[in-house]
């Protein structure tokens, strides 16, 4: 279902004069990683596959590649993210081999409910068909906007689980193309606009507005649970694309200024079982926004985002989705491998 250009990767490795590489992959591309390793070894390049869980472009295994004596890292399934990397890294987006237009045509009636002026967004897997989707929708009478986004993304119209800058446009509603739940849910919460998610695999369309309201109610419940907390563990990530040390220190200072005990904790893989030995009443995760939202049911103690701490302390009234924002993006990445 996904296209990985083995030949282009091989040519890039030869340009780098790489003899040994580490291949890093998300869960859904493990078979492709294995096939790529076979192909590279057949062509004279030693390949090691990382067995660790990969959470995105924010989590490159460049340190591990350097430790293993690799000349390069191949990062499958995600687009380039601006990071300081320790070895040359080839970012290889895996484009989905499914036509998005049939699903759009099937759901035109629902899409029209968004209004005439719509923002169009997707993930890296379908970004290569965004122009085709835009042209189709414009032929159907829509005024289609594609946001540039910031430096955390590689292309206009792309959203990440932590960054929805490309969706924040002057539109009546937002149309998300792709599978999965978290990205369109984040779009709905971050923009506050009607959001329709169209799945090009199943052809289904789901309105995210009610789901966004449900999420926000759950997050207010977490804030309420933390109201009596006096001791906070503020967690920052050591993953390069999630390292928000300055923001974590800001949260620590805010809590201390309001009479709370706060201590900074650094973790790579953030999970509650590893924290159970500490004496904290609640936690604040200043890393991937998905950790406190996706996994909160697995935490015995309240777990908040930085914006939720501000609500807790009376510094903010309206709910806000925690995002990791970048600077202005100077140029788009090529629709293929990117080397950094």
LUMZA-533497 format. One record per residue (C-alpha): x, y, z; chain; residue number from 1. Coordinates in Angstrom, 1 decimal, always signed. Example, Ala and Ser with C-alpha at 12.3 -4.5 7.8 and 13.67 -1.06 7.14 Angstrom:
2
        x        y        z   marmar   dovo
    +12.3     -4.5     +7.8        A      1
    +13.7     -1.1     +7.1        A      2
# end
This chain:
340
        x        y        z   marmar   dovo
     +0.0     +0.0     +0.0        A      1
     +3.0     +2.3     +0.4        A      2
     +5.7     +3.2     -2.1        A      3
     +9.3     +3.2     -1.0        A      4
    +11.8     +4.0     -3.7        A      5
    +14.6     +1.6     -3.0        A      6
    +16.6     +2.6     -6.1        A      7
    +16.6     +6.3     -5.2        A      8
    +17.7     +5.4     -1.6        A      9
    +20.6     +3.3     -3.0        A     10
    +21.7     +6.1     -5.3        A     11
    +21.7     +8.5     -2.4        A     12
    +23.7     +6.2     -0.2        A     13
    +26.3     +5.8     -3.0        A     14
    +26.6     +9.5     -3.2        A     15
    +27.2     +9.6     +0.5        A     16
    +29.7     +6.7     +0.1        A     17
    +27.9     +4.8     +2.8        A     18
    +29.0     +1.3     +3.7        A     19
    +26.8     +0.6     +6.7        A     20
    +23.3     +2.1     +7.4        A     21
    +20.6     +1.9    +10.1        A     22
    +17.0     +1.7     +8.9        A     23
    +14.4     +3.2    +11.2        A     24
    +10.8     +2.5    +10.6        A     25
     +7.3     +3.1    +12.1        A     26
     +5.2     +0.0    +12.9        A     27
     +3.3     +0.0     +9.6        A     28
     +6.4     -0.2     +7.4        A     29
     +8.4     -3.0     +9.1        A     30
     +8.0     -5.3     +6.1        A     31
     +9.2     -2.6     +3.8        A     32
    +12.2     -2.0     +6.0        A     33
    +13.1     -5.7     +5.9        A     34
    +12.8     -5.7     +2.1        A     35
    +14.9     -2.5     +1.8        A     36
    +17.6     -4.1     +4.0        A     37
    +17.7     -7.1     +1.7        A     38
    +17.9     -4.9     -1.3        A     39
    +20.7     -2.8     +0.1        A     40
    +22.8     -5.8     +1.2        A     41
    +22.4     -7.3     -2.3        A     42
    +23.9     -4.1     -3.6        A     43
    +26.9     -4.1     -1.2        A     44
    +25.7     -2.0     +1.7        A     45
    +25.4     -3.4     +5.2        A     46
    +22.0     -2.7     +6.7        A     47
    +20.8     -2.8    +10.3        A     48
    +17.1     -2.5    +11.2        A     49
    +16.2     -0.6    +14.3        A     50
    +13.7     -2.6    +16.4        A     51
    +12.7     +0.3    +18.6        A     52
     +9.3     +2.0    +18.3        A     53
     +9.4     +5.1    +16.2        A     54
     +7.1     +8.0    +16.8        A     55
     +7.8    +10.2    +13.8        A     56
    +10.3    +12.5    +12.3        A     57
    +10.7    +14.0    +15.7        A     58
    +12.3    +10.7    +16.9        A     59
    +15.3    +10.0    +14.6        A     60
    +17.7     +7.3    +15.6        A     61
    +20.8     +9.2    +14.5        A     62
    +22.5     +8.8    +17.9        A     63
    +22.0     +5.0    +17.7        A     64
    +23.3     +5.0    +14.1        A     65
    +26.4     +6.8    +15.2        A     66
    +26.9     +4.4    +18.1        A     67
    +26.6     +1.4    +15.7        A     68
    +29.2     +2.9    +13.4        A     69
    +26.7     +3.6    +10.6        A     70
    +27.6     +6.1     +7.8        A     71
    +23.9     +7.1     +7.5        A     72
    +20.4     +6.7     +8.9        A     73
    +17.4     +5.9     +6.7        A     74
    +14.3     +7.2     +8.3        A     75
    +11.2     +5.6     +6.7        A     76
     +7.7     +6.9     +6.5        A     77
     +8.1    +10.5     +7.6        A     78
     +9.1    +13.8     +5.9        A     79
    +12.1    +15.9     +6.9        A     80
    +12.0    +17.8    +10.1        A     81
    +14.6    +20.5    +10.8        A     82
    +16.9    +19.0    +13.5        A     83
    +20.6    +18.8    +14.4        A     84
    +21.5    +15.3    +13.3        A     85
    +24.7    +13.3    +14.2        A     86
    +24.9    +11.3    +10.9        A     87
    +23.6    +12.0     +7.4        A     88
    +19.9    +11.1     +7.5        A     89
    +17.7    +10.2     +4.5        A     90
    +14.1    +10.9     +5.2        A     91
    +11.9     +8.7     +3.0        A     92
     +8.2     +9.5     +3.0        A     93
     +6.1     +6.5     +2.1        A     94
     +3.4     +7.6     -0.2        A     95
     +0.1     +5.7     +0.0        A     96
     -0.8     +3.9     -3.3        A     97
     -4.5     +4.8     -3.1        A     98
     -6.4     +7.4     -5.2        A     99
     -8.0    +10.0     -3.0        A    100
    -10.6    +11.2     -5.6        A    101
    -13.1     +8.4     -5.4        A    102
    -13.5     +8.9     -1.6        A    103
    -14.0    +12.7     -2.2        A    104
    -16.6    +12.1     -4.9        A    105
    -18.5     +9.7     -2.7        A    106
    -18.7    +12.2     +0.1        A    107
    -19.3    +15.4     -1.9        A    108
    -22.6    +15.9     +0.0        A    109
    -20.9    +15.9     +3.3        A    110
    -18.0    +18.1     +2.1        A    111
    -20.5    +20.7     +0.9        A    112
    -21.7    +21.0     +4.5        A    113
    -18.3    +22.6     +5.3        A    114
    -19.2    +25.6     +3.2        A    115
    -17.8    +26.9     -0.1        A    116
    -14.4    +28.1     +1.2        A    117
    -12.5    +25.1     +2.7        A    118
     -9.0    +24.5     +4.0        A    119
     -7.5    +21.3     +2.6        A    120
     -5.0    +19.3     +4.7        A    121
     -3.5    +15.8     +4.8        A    122
     -0.5    +13.8     +6.2        A    123
     +2.7    +12.9     +4.4        A    124
     +1.2     +9.7     +3.1        A    125
     -1.2    +11.5     +0.8        A    126
     +0.6    +14.8     +0.2        A    127
     +1.6    +13.7     -3.3        A    128
     -2.2    +13.8     -4.3        A    129
     -3.1    +17.0     -2.6        A    130
     -2.9    +19.0     -5.9        A    131
     -5.1    +16.4     -7.5        A    132
     -7.7    +16.6     -4.7        A    133
     -7.6    +20.4     -4.9        A    134
     -8.2    +20.4     -8.6        A    135
    -11.1    +18.0     -8.2        A    136
    -12.8    +20.1     -5.5        A    137
    -12.3    +23.3     -7.4        A    138
    -14.1    +21.7    -10.4        A    139
    -17.0    +21.0     -8.1        A    140
    -17.3    +24.7     -7.2        A    141
    -15.2    +24.9     -4.0        A    142
    -12.8    +27.7     -3.1        A    143
     -9.9    +25.5     -1.8        A    144
     -7.2    +26.9     +0.4        A    145
     -3.9    +25.1     +1.1        A    146
     -1.9    +26.6     +4.0        A    147
     +1.8    +26.9     +3.8        A    148
     +2.5    +25.7     +7.4        A    149
     +5.7    +26.4     +9.3        A    150
     +9.1    +24.8     +9.4        A    151
     +8.0    +21.7    +11.3        A    152
     +6.3    +20.5     +8.1        A    153
     +7.8    +19.8     +4.7        A    154
     +5.0    +20.8     +2.3        A    155
     +1.9    +23.1     +2.1        A    156
     -1.2    +21.4     +3.4        A    157
     +0.7    +18.9     +5.6        A    158
     -0.3    +18.5     +9.3        A    159
     +1.5    +16.5    +12.0        A    160
     +0.1    +15.2    +15.3        A    161
     +1.8    +18.2    +17.0        A    162
     +1.4    +20.9    +14.4        A    163
     -1.7    +22.2    +12.6        A    164
     -0.3    +25.5    +11.3        A    165
     -1.3    +24.6     +7.7        A    166
     -5.0    +24.3     +8.7        A    167
     -5.2    +27.7    +10.4        A    168
     -6.8    +29.7     +7.5        A    169
     -9.7    +32.0     +6.9        A    170
    -12.0    +29.2     +5.8        A    171
    -15.5    +28.0     +6.5        A    172
    -14.3    +24.5     +7.5        A    173
    -11.4    +22.1     +7.2        A    174
    -11.3    +19.0     +5.0        A    175
     -8.8    +16.4     +6.2        A    176
     -7.8    +13.5     +3.8        A    177
     -6.3    +10.5     +5.4        A    178
     -6.8     +7.6     +7.8        A    179
     -6.5     +7.7    +11.6        A    180
     -8.2     +9.6    +14.3        A    181
     -5.7    +11.9    +16.0        A    182
     -4.7    +14.2    +13.1        A    183
     -8.2    +15.3    +12.2        A    184
     -9.2    +15.5    +15.9        A    185
     -6.2    +17.8    +16.4        A    186
     -7.2    +19.9    +13.4        A    187
    -10.7    +20.4    +14.8        A    188
     -9.5    +21.4    +18.3        A    189
     -6.6    +23.6    +17.1        A    190
     -8.7    +25.5    +14.5        A    191
    -12.1    +25.5    +16.2        A    192
    -13.7    +25.0    +12.8        A    193
    -16.0    +22.3    +11.4        A    194
    -13.7    +19.5    +10.4        A    195
    -14.5    +16.5     +8.1        A    196
    -12.2    +13.6     +7.8        A    197
    -12.4    +11.6     +4.6        A    198
    -10.6     +8.2     +4.6        A    199
     -9.4     +7.3     +1.1        A    200
     -9.0     +3.6     +2.0        A    201
    -12.5     +2.9     +3.3        A    202
    -14.3     +5.8     +1.6        A    203
    -15.8     +6.8     +5.0        A    204
    -16.3    +10.4     +6.2        A    205
    -16.4    +11.4     +9.8        A    206
    -17.3    +14.7    +11.4        A    207
    -14.8    +15.5    +14.1        A    208
    -16.6    +18.3    +15.9        A    209
    -18.4    +16.1    +18.4        A    210
    -15.2    +14.1    +18.9        A    211
    -13.4    +17.4    +19.6        A    212
    -16.0    +18.4    +22.2        A    213
    -15.7    +15.0    +23.8        A    214
    -11.9    +15.3    +23.9        A    215
    -12.1    +18.7    +25.5        A    216
    -14.5    +17.5    +28.2        A    217
    -12.1    +14.7    +29.0        A    218
     -9.2    +17.2    +29.2        A    219
    -11.2    +19.5    +31.5        A    220
    -11.8    +16.5    +33.7        A    221
     -8.0    +16.0    +34.0        A    222
     -7.6    +19.6    +34.9        A    223
    -10.2    +19.2    +37.6        A    224
     -8.5    +16.1    +39.0        A    225
     -5.3    +18.1    +39.3        A    226
     -6.9    +21.0    +41.2        A    227
     -5.7    +19.8    +44.6        A    228
     -2.3    +18.7    +43.5        A    229
     +0.6    +20.3    +45.2        A    230
     +3.6    +18.4    +43.8        A    231
     +4.1    +18.3    +40.0        A    232
     +6.6    +16.4    +37.9        A    233
     +7.2    +18.3    +34.7        A    234
     +8.5    +15.9    +32.0        A    235
    +10.6    +17.0    +29.0        A    236
    +11.6    +14.6    +26.3        A    237
    +15.1    +13.8    +25.1        A    238
    +13.8    +12.9    +21.6        A    239
    +15.4    +15.6    +19.4        A    240
    +12.1    +16.8    +17.8        A    241
    +10.2    +16.8    +21.1        A    242
    +12.9    +18.4    +23.3        A    243
    +11.2    +21.5    +24.7        A    244
    +13.5    +22.3    +27.6        A    245
    +12.8    +26.1    +27.7        A    246
     +9.0    +25.5    +27.7        A    247
     +9.4    +22.8    +30.4        A    248
    +11.4    +25.3    +32.6        A    249
     +8.8    +27.9    +32.0        A    250
     +6.1    +25.5    +33.3        A    251
     +8.2    +24.7    +36.4        A    252
     +8.6    +28.4    +37.2        A    253
     +4.9    +29.0    +36.7        A    254
     +4.0    +26.3    +39.1        A    255
     +6.5    +27.5    +41.7        A    256
     +5.3    +31.1    +41.4        A    257
     +1.9    +29.8    +42.3        A    258
     +3.1    +28.0    +45.4        A    259
     +3.4    +24.5    +43.9        A    260
     +6.3    +22.1    +44.3        A    261
     +7.7    +21.4    +40.8        A    262
    +10.6    +19.3    +39.6        A    263
    +11.9    +18.8    +36.1        A    264
    +12.2    +15.2    +34.8        A    265
    +13.8    +14.1    +31.5        A    266
    +12.7    +10.9    +29.7        A    267
    +13.1     +9.3    +26.3        A    268
    +10.1     +7.0    +26.3        A    269
     +7.5     +8.7    +28.5        A    270
     +5.2     +6.3    +30.3        A    271
     +3.5     +6.2    +33.7        A    272
     +4.9     +2.8    +35.0        A    273
     +8.4     +4.3    +34.9        A    274
     +7.2     +7.2    +37.2        A    275
     +5.4     +5.3    +39.9        A    276
     +8.2     +5.4    +42.4        A    277
     +8.2     +9.2    +42.5        A    278
     +6.2    +11.3    +45.0        A    279
     +4.2    +13.6    +42.7        A    280
     +0.5    +14.4    +42.8        A    281
     +0.3    +15.2    +39.0        A    282
     +2.4    +15.4    +35.9        A    283
     +2.9    +17.8    +33.0        A    284
     +4.2    +16.4    +29.7        A    285
     +6.1    +19.0    +27.7        A    286
     +6.9    +16.7    +24.8        A    287
     +4.7    +15.1    +22.2        A    288
     +1.1    +16.3    +22.8        A    289
     -0.2    +12.9    +22.1        A    290
     +1.3    +11.4    +25.2        A    291
     -1.1    +13.0    +27.8        A    292
     -4.1    +12.8    +25.4        A    293
     -3.7     +9.3    +24.0        A    294
     -2.4     +7.6    +27.1        A    295
     -4.1     +9.4    +30.0        A    296
     -6.2     +6.4    +30.9        A    297
     -3.0     +4.5    +31.7        A    298
     -1.9     +7.1    +34.2        A    299
     -3.1     +6.8    +37.8        A    300
     -2.4    +10.4    +38.4        A    301
     -3.5    +13.5    +36.5        A    302
     -1.4    +14.3    +33.4        A    303
     -1.6    +17.7    +31.8        A    304
     -0.2    +19.8    +28.9        A    305
     +1.4    +23.2    +29.3        A    306
     -1.7    +25.0    +28.2        A    307
     -3.8    +23.0    +30.7        A    308
     -1.5    +24.0    +33.5        A    309
     -2.2    +27.7    +32.6        A    310
     -5.9    +26.9    +32.9        A    311
     -5.3    +25.2    +36.3        A    312
     -3.5    +28.3    +37.6        A    313
     -6.1    +30.7    +36.3        A    314
     -3.9    +32.2    +33.6        A    315
     -6.0    +31.0    +30.7        A    316
     -9.8    +30.6    +30.3        A    317
    -10.3    +28.9    +26.9        A    318
     -9.0    +25.5    +26.1        A    319
     -6.0    +25.3    +23.7        A    320
     -4.4    +22.3    +22.0        A    321
     -0.7    +21.9    +22.8        A    322
     +1.3    +22.3    +19.6        A    323
     +5.0    +22.3    +18.8        A    324
     +5.3    +25.2    +16.4        A    325
     +8.2    +26.1    +14.1        A    326
     +9.6    +29.1    +12.4        A    327
     +8.8    +30.3     +8.9        A    328
     +9.6    +27.6     +6.3        A    329
    +11.8    +29.0     +3.6        A    330
    +11.2    +26.3     +1.0        A    331
     +9.4    +23.0     +0.4        A    332
    +11.1    +19.6     +0.4        A    333
    +11.1    +17.5     -2.8        A    334
     +8.4    +14.9     -3.1        A    335
    +10.9    +12.1     -2.6        A    336
    +13.9    +11.5     -0.3        A    337
    +15.5    +14.4     +1.6        A    338
    +19.0    +14.2     +2.9        A    339
    +20.2    +16.1     +6.0        A    340
# end
